[in-house]
Amino acid sequence: MTYACGEYSDALRAAVLAYKDGRRRDLASEFAKMLARLCREVGWDDPIALVPIPSSRAAVRRRGFEHTETLIRALAHHLPRAQHLSLIARP
């Protein structure tokens, strides 16, 4: 099953792109709150493992940070039964 917090258009699309390209790193917390709320709304409260998919080294250099790792850390804060697993490999 696939769930979404909103339609990927207009303001949400602009916010995701601003976060992803490093201009708005502060949005990780807001996105994590949205994702945690969605998890609760769909009844997903089992213990889970959160595993960030690593970006390429070039993408991390371009952005200035690892956006998936940052988001997963913030999400783990909002989901007490989640286990955050750090990046173990990078392409």
OpenMM code with the backbone's topology and positions (N, CA, C; nanometers):
from openmm import Vec3, app, unit

residues = "MET THR TYR ALA CYS GLY GLU TYR SER ASP ALA LEU ARG ALA ALA VAL LEU ALA TYR LYS ASP GLY ARG ARG ARG ASP LEU ALA SER GLU PHE ALA LYS MET LEU ALA ARG LEU CYS ARG GLU VAL GLY TRP ASP ASP PRO ILE ALA LEU VAL PRO ILE PRO SER SER ARG ALA ALA VAL ARG ARG ARG GLY PHE GLU HIS THR GLU THR LEU ILE ARG ALA LEU ALA HIS HIS LEU PRO ARG ALA GLN HIS LEU SER LEU ILE ALA ARG PRO".split()
positions = [
    Vec3(0.0814, -0.1178, 0.0000),
    Vec3(0.0000, 0.0000, 0.0000),
    Vec3(0.0864, 0.1251, 0.0000),
    Vec3(0.0363, 0.2280, -0.0623),
    Vec3(0.1054, 0.3554, -0.0672),
    Vec3(0.0160, 0.4627, -0.0079),
    Vec3(0.0739, 0.5491, 0.0734),
    Vec3(0.0014, 0.6595, 0.1349),
    Vec3(0.0743, 0.7895, 0.1027),
    Vec3(0.0026, 0.8975, 0.1051),
    Vec3(0.0627, 1.0284, 0.0803),
    Vec3(0.0086, 1.1294, 0.1803),
    Vec3(0.0932, 1.2233, 0.2173),
    Vec3(0.0525, 1.3306, 0.3087),
    Vec3(-0.0191, 1.4421, 0.2340),
    Vec3(-0.0052, 1.4441, 0.1046),
    Vec3(-0.0675, 1.5483, 0.0244),
    Vec3(-0.0329, 1.5285, -0.1213),
    Vec3(-0.0942, 1.6084, -0.2054),
    Vec3(-0.0670, 1.6010, -0.3485),
    Vec3(0.0643, 1.6730, -0.3780),
    Vec3(0.1494, 1.6080, -0.4545),
    Vec3(0.2804, 1.6638, -0.4876),
    Vec3(0.2630, 1.7694, -0.5978),
    Vec3(0.2170, 1.8849, -0.5554),
    Vec3(0.1999, 1.9971, -0.6481),
    Vec3(0.2038, 2.1265, -0.5684),
    Vec3(0.2146, 2.2355, -0.6395),
    Vec3(0.2067, 2.3695, -0.5824),
    Vec3(0.2962, 2.3873, -0.4592),
    Vec3(0.2367, 2.4280, -0.3476),
    Vec3(0.3148, 2.4636, -0.2283),
    Vec3(0.3901, 2.3443, -0.1702),
    Vec3(0.3276, 2.2265, -0.1661),
    Vec3(0.3964, 2.1095, -0.1106),
    Vec3(0.5152, 2.0714, -0.1978),
    Vec3(0.4981, 2.0746, -0.3269),
    Vec3(0.6082, 2.0426, -0.4188),
    Vec3(0.7229, 2.1422, -0.3991),
    Vec3(0.6901, 2.2696, -0.3903),
    Vec3(0.7926, 2.3722, -0.3704),
    Vec3(0.8666, 2.3497, -0.2384),
    Vec3(0.7933, 2.3134, -0.1334),
    Vec3(0.8556, 2.2889, -0.0029),
    Vec3(0.9468, 2.1668, -0.0076),
    Vec3(0.9021, 2.0592, -0.0701),
    Vec3(0.9847, 1.9380, -0.0808),
    Vec3(1.1132, 1.9691, -0.1581),
    Vec3(1.1014, 2.0393, -0.2680),
    Vec3(1.2204, 2.0722, -0.3467),
    Vec3(1.3138, 2.1665, -0.2709),
    Vec3(1.2586, 2.2613, -0.1979),
    Vec3(1.3421, 2.3527, -0.1185),
    Vec3(1.4162, 2.2764, -0.0102),
    Vec3(1.3499, 2.1793, 0.0520),
    Vec3(1.4161, 2.0971, 0.1539),
    Vec3(1.5241, 2.0113, 0.0890),
    Vec3(1.4859, 1.9442, -0.0173),
    Vec3(1.5763, 1.8486, -0.0808),
    Vec3(1.7026, 1.9156, -0.1354),
    Vec3(1.6898, 2.0369, -0.1867),
    Vec3(1.8094, 2.1011, -0.2419),
    Vec3(1.8896, 2.1791, -0.1376),
    Vec3(1.8456, 2.1738, -0.0109),
    Vec3(1.9238, 2.2310, 0.0977),
    Vec3(1.8906, 2.3738, 0.1353),
    Vec3(1.7965, 2.4374, 0.0650),
    Vec3(1.7630, 2.5763, 0.0988),
    Vec3(1.6801, 2.5858, 0.2260),
    Vec3(1.6040, 2.4816, 0.2589),
    Vec3(1.5153, 2.4853, 0.3762),
    Vec3(1.5313, 2.3580, 0.4595),
    Vec3(1.6463, 2.3401, 0.5178),
    Vec3(1.6714, 2.2218, 0.6006),
    Vec3(1.5781, 2.2149, 0.7203),
    Vec3(1.5292, 2.3295, 0.7642),
    Vec3(1.4400, 2.3348, 0.8795),
    Vec3(1.3079, 2.2625, 0.8542),
    Vec3(1.2761, 2.2346, 0.7293),
    Vec3(1.1497, 2.1680, 0.6981),
    Vec3(1.1484, 2.0204, 0.7380),
    Vec3(1.2622, 1.9626, 0.7697),
    Vec3(1.2661, 1.8214, 0.8095),
    Vec3(1.1722, 1.7947, 0.9261),
    Vec3(1.1714, 1.8828, 1.0218),
    Vec3(1.0856, 1.8653, 1.1392),
    Vec3(0.9377, 1.8689, 1.1004),
    Vec3(0.9002, 1.9616, 1.0139),
    Vec3(0.7602, 1.9716, 0.9714),
    Vec3(0.7191, 1.8497, 0.8888),
    Vec3(0.8067, 1.8052, 0.7992),
    Vec3(0.7767, 1.6855, 0.7204),
    Vec3(0.7653, 1.5632, 0.8104),
    Vec3(0.8515, 1.5545, 0.9106),
    Vec3(0.8466, 1.4414, 1.0038),
    Vec3(0.7141, 1.4405, 1.0797),
    Vec3(0.6677, 1.5572, 1.1219),
    Vec3(0.5380, 1.5642, 1.1900),
    Vec3(0.4255, 1.5176, 1.0980),
    Vec3(0.4303, 1.5605, 0.9717),
    Vec3(0.3277, 1.5184, 0.8752),
    Vec3(0.3297, 1.3667, 0.8562),
    Vec3(0.4499, 1.3100, 0.8406),
    Vec3(0.4618, 1.1665, 0.8194),
    Vec3(0.4182, 1.0875, 0.9422),
    Vec3(0.4539, 1.1344, 1.0608),
    Vec3(0.4133, 1.0664, 1.1842),
    Vec3(0.2613, 1.0691, 1.1989),
    Vec3(0.2003, 1.1826, 1.1677),
    Vec3(0.0540, 1.1939, 1.1736),
    Vec3(-0.0106, 1.0960, 1.0754),
    Vec3(0.0455, 1.0867, 0.9553),
    Vec3(-0.0071, 0.9930, 0.8557),
    Vec3(0.0043, 0.8491, 0.9061),
    Vec3(0.1164, 0.8150, 0.9667),
    Vec3(0.1350, 0.6794, 1.0213),
    Vec3(0.0271, 0.6479, 1.1243),
    Vec3(-0.0002, 0.7425, 1.2117),
    Vec3(-0.1031, 0.7205, 1.3134),
    Vec3(-0.2423, 0.7111, 1.2507),
    Vec3(-0.2701, 0.7954, 1.1511),
    Vec3(-0.4020, 0.7959, 1.0868),
    Vec3(-0.4333, 0.6640, 1.0172),
    Vec3(-0.3315, 0.6004, 0.9607),
    Vec3(-0.3551, 0.4747, 0.8899),
    Vec3(-0.3390, 0.3538, 0.9822),
    Vec3(-0.3161, 0.3784, 1.1120),
    Vec3(-0.3069, 0.2696, 1.2079),
    Vec3(-0.1745, 0.1967, 1.2087),
    Vec3(-0.0710, 0.2614, 1.1615),
    Vec3(0.0607, 0.1998, 1.1524),
    Vec3(0.1386, 0.2324, 1.2788),
    Vec3(0.1210, 0.1479, 1.3819),
    Vec3(0.1904, 0.1746, 1.5077),
    Vec3(0.2751, 0.0571, 1.5539),
    Vec3(0.2939, -0.0419, 1.4675),
    Vec3(0.3825, -0.1531, 1.5003),
    Vec3(0.5259, -0.1021, 1.5086),
    Vec3(0.6115, -0.1728, 1.5813),
    Vec3(0.7523, -0.1352, 1.5781),
    Vec3(0.8039, -0.1436, 1.4335),
    Vec3(0.8757, -0.0426, 1.3920),
    Vec3(0.9265, -0.0378, 1.2552),
    Vec3(1.0721, 0.0043, 1.2547),
    Vec3(1.1396, -0.0272, 1.1470),
    Vec3(1.2767, 0.0180, 1.1260),
    Vec3(1.2735, 0.1280, 1.0212),
    Vec3(1.3332, 0.2400, 1.0521),
    Vec3(1.3440, 0.3508, 0.9586),
    Vec3(1.4845, 0.3490, 0.9008),
    Vec3(1.4949, 0.3264, 0.7714),
    Vec3(1.6249, 0.3143, 0.7068),
    Vec3(1.6346, 0.4183, 0.5955),
    Vec3(1.7182, 0.5201, 0.6131),
    Vec3(1.7320, 0.6201, 0.5081),
    Vec3(1.8054, 0.5641, 0.3870),
    Vec3(1.7576, 0.5976, 0.2707),
    Vec3(1.8254, 0.5568, 0.1471),
    Vec3(1.9304, 0.6627, 0.1178),
    Vec3(2.0560, 0.6239, 0.1114),
    Vec3(2.1610, 0.7241, 0.0962),
    Vec3(2.1603, 0.7891, -0.0414),
    Vec3(2.1938, 0.9165, -0.0421),
    Vec3(2.2141, 0.9893, -0.1662),
    Vec3(2.3556, 0.9627, -0.2148),
    Vec3(2.3797, 0.9935, -0.3398),
    Vec3(2.5160, 0.9799, -0.3911),
    Vec3(2.6049, 1.0845, -0.3239),
    Vec3(2.7337, 1.0607, -0.3248),
    Vec3(2.8275, 1.1575, -0.2663),
    Vec3(2.8158, 1.2932, -0.3358),
    Vec3(2.7974, 1.2891, -0.4666),
    Vec3(2.7848, 1.4141, -0.5427),
    Vec3(2.6611, 1.4917, -0.4989),
    Vec3(2.5501, 1.4221, -0.4765),
    Vec3(2.4266, 1.4891, -0.4331),
    Vec3(2.4436, 1.5485, -0.2941),
    Vec3(2.5123, 1.4773, -0.2051),
    Vec3(2.5353, 1.5287, -0.0697),
    Vec3(2.6236, 1.6536, -0.0769),
    Vec3(2.7256, 1.6514, -0.1601),
    Vec3(2.8113, 1.7701, -0.1763),
    Vec3(2.7302, 1.8875, -0.2306),
    Vec3(2.6464, 1.8613, -0.3290),
    Vec3(2.5663, 1.9669, -0.3911),
    Vec3(2.4667, 2.0264, -0.2913),
    Vec3(2.4007, 1.9399, -0.2153),
    Vec3(2.2995, 1.9856, -0.1189),
    Vec3(2.3617, 2.0411, 0.0092),
    Vec3(2.4752, 1.9856, 0.0464),
    Vec3(2.5388, 2.0260, 0.1709),
    Vec3(2.4945, 1.9446, 0.2912),
    Vec3(2.4090, 1.8462, 0.2689),
    Vec3(2.3654, 1.7586, 0.3779),
    Vec3(2.2984, 1.6356, 0.3197),
    Vec3(2.2795, 1.5346, 0.4048),
    Vec3(2.2134, 1.4101, 0.3664),
    Vec3(2.0662, 1.4244, 0.4029),
    Vec3(1.9824, 1.4574, 0.3068),
    Vec3(1.8436, 1.4927, 0.3360),
    Vec3(1.7609, 1.3765, 0.3898),
    Vec3(1.7852, 1.2539, 0.3439),
    Vec3(1.7047, 1.1421, 0.3944),
    Vec3(1.7428, 1.1074, 0.5382),
    Vec3(1.8689, 1.1125, 0.5702),
    Vec3(1.9140, 1.0846, 0.7068),
    Vec3(1.8538, 1.1863, 0.8040),
    Vec3(1.8556, 1.3130, 0.7657),
    Vec3(1.8001, 1.4188, 0.8500),
    Vec3(1.6511, 1.3973, 0.8727),
    Vec3(1.5795, 1.3642, 0.7674),
    Vec3(1.4354, 1.3420, 0.7782),
    Vec3(1.4043, 1.2197, 0.8635),
    Vec3(1.4773, 1.1113, 0.8461),
    Vec3(1.4527, 0.9885, 0.9229),
    Vec3(1.4810, 1.0120, 1.0714),
    Vec3(1.5865, 1.0850, 1.1022),
    Vec3(1.6152, 1.1168, 1.2438),
    Vec3(1.4995, 1.1952, 1.3060),
    Vec3(1.4471, 1.2914, 1.2328),
    Vec3(1.3350, 1.3704, 1.2839),
    Vec3(1.2100, 1.2843, 1.2975),
    Vec3(1.1857, 1.1965, 1.2024),
    Vec3(1.0689, 1.1090, 1.2088),
    Vec3(1.0788, 1.0125, 1.3259),
    Vec3(1.1959, 0.9587, 1.3517),
    Vec3(1.2148, 0.8664, 1.4644),
    Vec3(1.1802, 0.9352, 1.5963),
    Vec3(1.2030, 1.0636, 1.6043),
    Vec3(1.1690, 1.1405, 1.7249),
    Vec3(1.0182, 1.1411, 1.7497),
    Vec3(0.9401, 1.1397, 1.6427),
    Vec3(0.7937, 1.1461, 1.6527),
    Vec3(0.7266, 1.0088, 1.6582),
    Vec3(0.7999, 0.9042, 1.6294),
    Vec3(0.7457, 0.7674, 1.6334),
    Vec3(0.8227, 0.6870, 1.7375),
    Vec3(0.7746, 0.6843, 1.8615),
    Vec3(0.8504, 0.6220, 1.9697),
    Vec3(0.8800, 0.4730, 1.9498),
    Vec3(0.7996, 0.4032, 1.8713),
    Vec3(0.8229, 0.2599, 1.8518),
    Vec3(0.9115, 0.2324, 1.7309),
    Vec3(0.9631, 0.3361, 1.6701),
    Vec3(1.0480, 0.3200, 1.5518),
    Vec3(1.1940, 0.3079, 1.5930),
    Vec3(1.2651, 0.2287, 1.5185),
    Vec3(1.4092, 0.2122, 1.5377),
    Vec3(1.4791, 0.2750, 1.4181),
    Vec3(1.5604, 0.3762, 1.4431),
    Vec3(1.6337, 0.4424, 1.3352),
    Vec3(1.7625, 0.3661, 1.3089),
    Vec3(1.7846, 0.3295, 1.1848),
    Vec3(1.9084, 0.2637, 1.1455),
    Vec3(1.9894, 0.3617, 1.0638),
    Vec3(2.1134, 0.3840, 1.1021),
    Vec3(2.1978, 0.4795, 1.0313),
    Vec3(2.2357, 0.4283, 0.8943),
    Vec3(2.2850, 0.5201, 0.8132),
    Vec3(2.3341, 0.4822, 0.6817),
    Vec3(2.4480, 0.3822, 0.6960),
    Vec3(2.4420, 0.2784, 0.6180),
    Vec3(2.5504, 0.1794, 0.6265),
    Vec3(2.6325, 0.1745, 0.4995),
    Vec3(2.5809, 0.2298, 0.3905),
    Vec3(2.6558, 0.2304, 0.2650),
    Vec3(2.6109, 0.3494, 0.1821),
    Vec3(2.6992, 0.3975, 0.1038),
    Vec3(2.6681, 0.5099, 0.0144),
    Vec3(2.7154, 0.4720, -0.1254),
    Vec3(2.6304, 0.4971, -0.2254),
    Vec3(2.6721, 0.4635, -0.3630),
    Vec3(2.7880, 0.5491, -0.4092),
] * unit.nanometer
topology = app.Topology()
chain = topology.addChain("A")
for resn in residues:
    res = topology.addResidue(resn, chain)
    for name in ("N", "CA", "C"):
        topology.addAtom(name, app.Element.getBySymbol(name[0]), res)
